[in-house]
Amino acid sequence: MSTHPRHRLDEVIHAPVRFSIMATLAAVDKAEFSFVRDTVEVSGSVLSRQVSTLEAAGYVKVTKGYVGKRPRTWLWLTRDGREAFIAHVGALQVARMRRIRVALAMVVTVAALVTVLGCSAAVSPTADNAGQASPLMTLIDVAAQRVQLADTVAAAKWGTDAPIDDPVRENAVLDAVAAKSAQLGIDPKASRAVFADQIEANKTVQYGLYSRWRAYPDRAPTTRADLSQVRPILDRITDQLLAELKATQQFRVNPSCTAQLTGARNRVERARHLDPLHEDAFARALTSICR
């Protein structure tokens, strides 16, 4: 029986462009063709071919319509597509952790050999490998996902009476996080501080997008995202953040935490192609990670 996580990867999704398309659509309820094209940085013809493959697999739905007299094409993930993408990303994370365990085992083996040989040379990973194996990497990436989800929240609120600042709801979220942290054996005060940063980061993106859309109305969203579909994603991210806060709580008080945080943040920023607005929000989201 095959147990290696690569056997659980979805070959349809794993192709780089199709993976990028799925990742873009996973963060939103629905997106215009041109938005996905520009986000993934491919030509329209390339995007059309890759979307056709995803559509044939039942992962993406395509619909056409008009905004005024201008034709528009919208893309979104089907339920099967969203579940397949989550499973695929999960397999990638398992594979990454397996690679880290192998790398650490190799380091331990080398260290043992050095001891046996009576050598005094220290074995230390390169800066790049240290960034890959950082205990904070998953935590930092989940925080980045929450920052990027702020785009969908902003699009859902744009043109409505829903406020960006909502102290009552924010306090309810923080109280719930503190209570769950206590159950999980995490310092509630530390968790509350981290999640307060997440909320402020989310609002940073929303305010920034509102300013951009007011200045350039043609860039404002033409379809409204459904917040009822965003809430379950936020709940899942909350659970992931809490799990990672628990897994890293000893490391986050270590003096090396800040250096590891910087390296992990830079890697995630590059991998997720964050623009200056989202980079600023991302930095805000990480303020209280190291203690």
Contacts in CASP RR format, 6 or more apart in sequence:
PFRMAT RR
TARGET T0000
AUTHOR 0000-0000-0000
METHOD contacts of the structure
MODEL  1
MSTHPRHRLDEVIHAPVRFSIMATLAAVDKAEFSFVRDTVEVSGSVLSRQ
VSTLEAAGYVKVTKGYVGKRPRTWLWLTRDGREAFIAHVGALQVARMRRI
RVALAMVVTVAALVTVLGCSAAVSPTADNAGQASPLMTLIDVAAQRVQLA
DTVAAAKWGTDAPIDDPVRENAVLDAVAAKSAQLGIDPKASRAVFADQIE
ANKTVQYGLYSRWRAYPDRAPTTRADLSQVRPILDRITDQLLAELKATQQ
FRVNPSCTAQLTGARNRVERARHLDPLHEDAFARALTSICR
4 95 0 8 1.000
4 98 0 8 1.000
5 91 0 8 1.000
5 92 0 8 1.000
5 94 0 8 1.000
5 95 0 8 1.000
5 98 0 8 1.000
6 91 0 8 1.000
6 95 0 8 1.000
8 87 0 8 1.000
8 88 0 8 1.000
8 91 0 8 1.000
8 94 0 8 1.000
9 88 0 8 1.000
9 91 0 8 1.000
9 92 0 8 1.000
9 95 0 8 1.000
10 84 0 8 1.000
10 87 0 8 1.000
10 88 0 8 1.000
12 18 0 8 1.000
12 53 0 8 1.000
12 54 0 8 1.000
12 57 0 8 1.000
12 59 0 8 1.000
12 84 0 8 1.000
13 19 0 8 1.000
13 22 0 8 1.000
13 54 0 8 1.000
13 59 0 8 1.000
13 84 0 8 1.000
13 85 0 8 1.000
13 88 0 8 1.000
14 88 0 8 1.000
15 50 0 8 1.000
17 40 0 8 1.000
17 42 0 8 1.000
17 46 0 8 1.000
17 47 0 8 1.000
17 50 0 8 1.000
18 50 0 8 1.000
18 53 0 8 1.000
18 54 0 8 1.000
19 88 0 8 1.000
20 39 0 8 1.000
20 40 0 8 1.000
21 36 0 8 1.000
21 40 0 8 1.000
21 47 0 8 1.000
21 50 0 8 1.000
21 51 0 8 1.000
21 54 0 8 1.000
21 60 0 8 1.000
21 75 0 8 1.000
22 54 0 8 1.000
22 59 0 8 1.000
22 60 0 8 1.000
22 77 0 8 1.000
22 81 0 8 1.000
22 85 0 8 1.000
22 88 0 8 1.000
23 85 0 8 1.000
24 31 0 8 1.000
24 36 0 8 1.000
24 39 0 8 1.000
24 40 0 8 1.000
25 31 0 8 1.000
25 36 0 8 1.000
25 60 0 8 1.000
25 75 0 8 1.000
25 76 0 8 1.000
25 77 0 8 1.000
26 77 0 8 1.000
26 82 0 8 1.000
26 85 0 8 1.000
26 86 0 8 1.000
27 145 0 8 1.000
27 148 0 8 1.000
27 149 0 8 1.000
27 151 0 8 1.000
27 152 0 8 1.000
28 76 0 8 1.000
28 151 0 8 1.000
28 152 0 8 1.000
28 155 0 8 1.000
28 225 0 8 1.000
29 76 0 8 1.000
29 152 0 8 1.000
29 156 0 8 1.000
29 225 0 8 1.000
29 226 0 8 1.000
29 229 0 8 1.000
29 230 0 8 1.000
30 74 0 8 1.000
30 75 0 8 1.000
30 76 0 8 1.000
30 223 0 8 1.000
30 225 0 8 1.000
31 74 0 8 1.000
31 75 0 8 1.000
31 76 0 8 1.000
32 72 0 8 1.000
32 73 0 8 1.000
32 74 0 8 1.000
32 75 0 8 1.000
32 222 0 8 1.000
32 223 0 8 1.000
33 44 0 8 1.000
33 47 0 8 1.000
33 72 0 8 1.000
33 73 0 8 1.000
33 74 0 8 1.000
33 75 0 8 1.000
36 47 0 8 1.000
36 75 0 8 1.000
37 43 0 8 1.000
37 44 0 8 1.000
37 47 0 8 1.000
40 47 0 8 1.000
42 50 0 8 1.000
51 60 0 8 1.000
51 62 0 8 1.000
51 75 0 8 1.000
54 60 0 8 1.000
55 61 0 8 1.000
55 62 0 8 1.000
57 81 0 8 1.000
58 78 0 8 1.000
58 80 0 8 1.000
58 81 0 8 1.000
59 77 0 8 1.000
59 78 0 8 1.000
59 80 0 8 1.000
59 81 0 8 1.000
59 84 0 8 1.000
59 85 0 8 1.000
60 75 0 8 1.000
60 76 0 8 1.000
60 77 0 8 1.000
60 78 0 8 1.000
60 81 0 8 1.000
61 75 0 8 1.000
61 76 0 8 1.000
61 77 0 8 1.000
61 78 0 8 1.000
62 73 0 8 1.000
62 74 0 8 1.000
62 75 0 8 1.000
63 73 0 8 1.000
63 74 0 8 1.000
64 71 0 8 1.000
64 72 0 8 1.000
64 73 0 8 1.000
64 74 0 8 1.000
65 71 0 8 1.000
65 72 0 8 1.000
65 73 0 8 1.000
65 74 0 8 1.000
66 72 0 8 1.000
67 222 0 8 1.000
72 222 0 8 1.000
74 223 0 8 1.000
77 85 0 8 1.000
93 138 0 8 1.000
100 132 0 8 1.000
100 133 0 8 1.000
103 125 0 8 1.000
103 129 0 8 1.000
103 133 0 8 1.000
104 133 0 8 1.000
107 123 0 8 1.000
107 125 0 8 1.000
110 123 0 8 1.000
111 123 0 8 1.000
114 121 0 8 1.000
114 123 0 8 1.000
125 133 0 8 1.000
130 260 0 8 1.000
131 137 0 8 1.000
131 260 0 8 1.000
131 263 0 8 1.000
131 264 0 8 1.000
131 267 0 8 1.000
132 267 0 8 1.000
134 140 0 8 1.000
134 260 0 8 1.000
134 263 0 8 1.000
134 264 0 8 1.000
135 247 0 8 1.000
135 248 0 8 1.000
135 251 0 8 1.000
135 260 0 8 1.000
136 248 0 8 1.000
136 251 0 8 1.000
136 252 0 8 1.000
136 257 0 8 1.000
136 260 0 8 1.000
136 261 0 8 1.000
136 264 0 8 1.000
136 289 0 8 1.000
137 264 0 8 1.000
137 267 0 8 1.000
137 268 0 8 1.000
138 244 0 8 1.000
139 241 0 8 1.000
139 244 0 8 1.000
139 245 0 8 1.000
139 247 0 8 1.000
139 248 0 8 1.000
139 289 0 8 1.000
140 261 0 8 1.000
140 264 0 8 1.000
140 265 0 8 1.000
140 268 0 8 1.000
140 286 0 8 1.000
140 289 0 8 1.000
141 268 0 8 1.000
141 271 0 8 1.000
141 272 0 8 1.000
142 237 0 8 1.000
142 240 0 8 1.000
142 241 0 8 1.000
142 244 0 8 1.000
143 198 0 8 1.000
143 201 0 8 1.000
143 241 0 8 1.000
143 282 0 8 1.000
143 285 0 8 1.000
143 286 0 8 1.000
143 289 0 8 1.000
144 268 0 8 1.000
144 269 0 8 1.000
144 272 0 8 1.000
144 274 0 8 1.000
144 282 0 8 1.000
144 285 0 8 1.000
145 237 0 8 1.000
146 198 0 8 1.000
146 201 0 8 1.000
146 202 0 8 1.000
146 234 0 8 1.000
146 237 0 8 1.000
146 241 0 8 1.000
146 285 0 8 1.000
147 201 0 8 1.000
147 202 0 8 1.000
147 205 0 8 1.000
147 274 0 8 1.000
147 278 0 8 1.000
147 281 0 8 1.000
147 282 0 8 1.000
147 285 0 8 1.000
148 272 0 8 1.000
148 274 0 8 1.000
148 278 0 8 1.000
149 202 0 8 1.000
149 230 0 8 1.000
149 233 0 8 1.000
149 234 0 8 1.000
149 237 0 8 1.000
150 201 0 8 1.000
150 202 0 8 1.000
150 203 0 8 1.000
150 204 0 8 1.000
150 205 0 8 1.000
150 206 0 8 1.000
150 209 0 8 1.000
150 281 0 8 1.000
151 205 0 8 1.000
151 209 0 8 1.000
152 225 0 8 1.000
152 230 0 8 1.000
153 202 0 8 1.000
153 206 0 8 1.000
153 225 0 8 1.000
153 227 0 8 1.000
153 230 0 8 1.000
154 164 0 8 1.000
154 205 0 8 1.000
154 206 0 8 1.000
154 209 0 8 1.000
154 210 0 8 1.000
155 209 0 8 1.000
155 221 0 8 1.000
155 223 0 8 1.000
155 224 0 8 1.000
155 225 0 8 1.000
156 162 0 8 1.000
156 224 0 8 1.000
156 225 0 8 1.000
156 226 0 8 1.000
156 227 0 8 1.000
156 230 0 8 1.000
157 163 0 8 1.000
157 164 0 8 1.000
157 206 0 8 1.000
157 227 0 8 1.000
158 209 0 8 1.000
158 210 0 8 1.000
158 213 0 8 1.000
158 220 0 8 1.000
158 221 0 8 1.000
158 224 0 8 1.000
160 224 0 8 1.000
162 227 0 8 1.000
164 203 0 8 1.000
164 206 0 8 1.000
164 207 0 8 1.000
164 210 0 8 1.000
165 203 0 8 1.000
170 196 0 8 1.000
170 199 0 8 1.000
173 195 0 8 1.000
173 199 0 8 1.000
174 192 0 8 1.000
174 195 0 8 1.000
174 196 0 8 1.000
174 199 0 8 1.000
177 188 0 8 1.000
177 191 0 8 1.000
177 192 0 8 1.000
177 195 0 8 1.000
177 238 0 8 1.000
177 242 0 8 1.000
178 188 0 8 1.000
178 189 0 8 1.000
178 191 0 8 1.000
178 192 0 8 1.000
179 188 0 8 1.000
180 242 0 8 1.000
181 187 0 8 1.000
181 188 0 8 1.000
181 190 0 8 1.000
181 191 0 8 1.000
181 192 0 8 1.000
181 242 0 8 1.000
181 245 0 8 1.000
182 188 0 8 1.000
184 242 0 8 1.000
184 246 0 8 1.000
185 246 0 8 1.000
186 242 0 8 1.000
186 245 0 8 1.000
186 246 0 8 1.000
186 249 0 8 1.000
187 249 0 8 1.000
190 245 0 8 1.000
190 249 0 8 1.000
190 252 0 8 1.000
190 288 0 8 1.000
190 291 0 8 1.000
191 242 0 8 1.000
191 245 0 8 1.000
193 288 0 8 1.000
194 241 0 8 1.000
194 245 0 8 1.000
194 288 0 8 1.000
194 289 0 8 1.000
195 238 0 8 1.000
195 241 0 8 1.000
196 288 0 8 1.000
197 284 0 8 1.000
197 285 0 8 1.000
197 286 0 8 1.000
197 287 0 8 1.000
197 288 0 8 1.000
198 241 0 8 1.000
198 285 0 8 1.000
200 284 0 8 1.000
200 285 0 8 1.000
201 281 0 8 1.000
201 282 0 8 1.000
201 284 0 8 1.000
201 285 0 8 1.000
202 281 0 8 1.000
204 277 0 8 1.000
204 280 0 8 1.000
204 281 0 8 1.000
204 284 0 8 1.000
205 277 0 8 1.000
205 278 0 8 1.000
205 281 0 8 1.000
208 277 0 8 1.000
209 277 0 8 1.000
212 219 0 8 1.000
212 277 0 8 1.000
213 219 0 8 1.000
213 220 0 8 1.000
213 221 0 8 1.000
245 252 0 8 1.000
251 257 0 8 1.000
251 260 0 8 1.000
252 289 0 8 1.000
252 290 0 8 1.000
252 291 0 8 1.000
253 290 0 8 1.000
253 291 0 8 1.000
257 289 0 8 1.000
257 290 0 8 1.000
257 291 0 8 1.000
258 290 0 8 1.000
261 286 0 8 1.000
261 289 0 8 1.000
261 290 0 8 1.000
265 282 0 8 1.000
265 283 0 8 1.000
265 286 0 8 1.000
268 282 0 8 1.000
269 279 0 8 1.000
269 282 0 8 1.000
274 282 0 8 1.000
END
